[in-house]
């Protein structure tokens, strides 16, 4: 990897990446979460109503899959 001088191409890629990530998160927050019934923070209790083992498996699976994708 190493250190390099930042150029216009790198800044452009970073800006486009930031816009894509922000737009994706907005779509998830405003459209996907309400579609699955988690759009209202008051409905967060529904998520907590799931069995503890299910939540643990979900968290572990997310962490393991991220490590595999980014390090593998």
C-alpha positions as CSV (number, residue, x, y, z in Angstrom):
1,X,0.0,0.0,0.0
2,X,2.3,2.8,1.1
3,X,1.8,6.6,1.2
4,X,1.1,8.6,-2.0
5,X,0.3,12.1,-2.8
6,X,-3.5,12.7,-3.2
7,X,-4.5,13.6,-6.7
8,X,-7.8,14.7,-8.3
9,X,-8.7,11.2,-9.3
10,X,-8.5,9.9,-5.7
11,X,-10.6,12.8,-4.4
12,X,-13.2,12.1,-7.1
13,X,-13.4,8.4,-6.3
14,X,-13.7,9.3,-2.6
15,X,-16.5,11.8,-3.2
16,X,-18.4,9.4,-5.5
17,X,-18.0,6.6,-2.9
18,X,-19.3,8.9,-0.1
19,X,-22.3,9.8,-2.2
20,X,-23.1,6.2,-3.1
21,X,-22.8,5.1,0.6
22,X,-24.9,8.0,1.9
23,X,-27.6,7.4,-0.8
24,X,-27.6,3.7,0.0
25,X,-28.0,4.2,3.7
26,X,-30.8,6.7,3.1
27,X,-32.7,4.3,0.9
28,X,-32.3,1.6,3.5
29,X,-33.5,3.9,6.3
30,X,-36.4,5.5,4.5
31,X,-37.7,2.6,2.3
32,X,-36.3,-0.8,3.3
33,X,-36.7,-0.6,7.1
34,X,-40.3,0.7,6.9
35,X,-41.1,-2.1,4.4
36,X,-40.0,-4.7,6.9
37,X,-41.8,-3.1,9.8
38,X,-38.7,-1.5,11.5
39,X,-39.2,2.1,10.2
40,X,-40.5,3.4,13.4
41,X,-38.2,3.4,16.4
42,X,-41.1,2.4,18.6
43,X,-41.2,-0.9,16.6
44,X,-37.6,-1.6,17.7
45,X,-39.2,-3.7,20.5
46,X,-40.2,-6.2,17.8
47,X,-36.5,-6.8,17.1
48,X,-35.8,-7.2,20.8
49,X,-38.7,-9.7,21.0
50,X,-36.8,-12.2,18.9
51,X,-35.1,-14.9,20.9
52,X,-31.7,-14.0,22.3
53,X,-30.0,-16.9,20.5
54,X,-31.3,-15.5,17.2
55,X,-29.8,-12.1,17.9
56,X,-26.5,-13.6,18.9
57,X,-26.3,-15.7,15.8
58,X,-27.1,-12.6,13.6
59,X,-24.4,-10.5,15.2
60,X,-21.8,-13.3,15.0
61,X,-22.7,-14.1,11.4
62,X,-22.3,-10.4,10.4
63,X,-18.9,-10.1,12.1
64,X,-17.6,-13.3,10.6
65,X,-18.8,-12.6,7.1
66,X,-17.3,-9.1,7.2
67,X,-14.0,-10.4,8.2
68,X,-14.1,-13.1,5.5
69,X,-15.0,-10.5,2.9
70,X,-12.5,-7.9,3.8
71,X,-9.6,-10.0,4.9
72,X,-10.2,-13.0,2.6
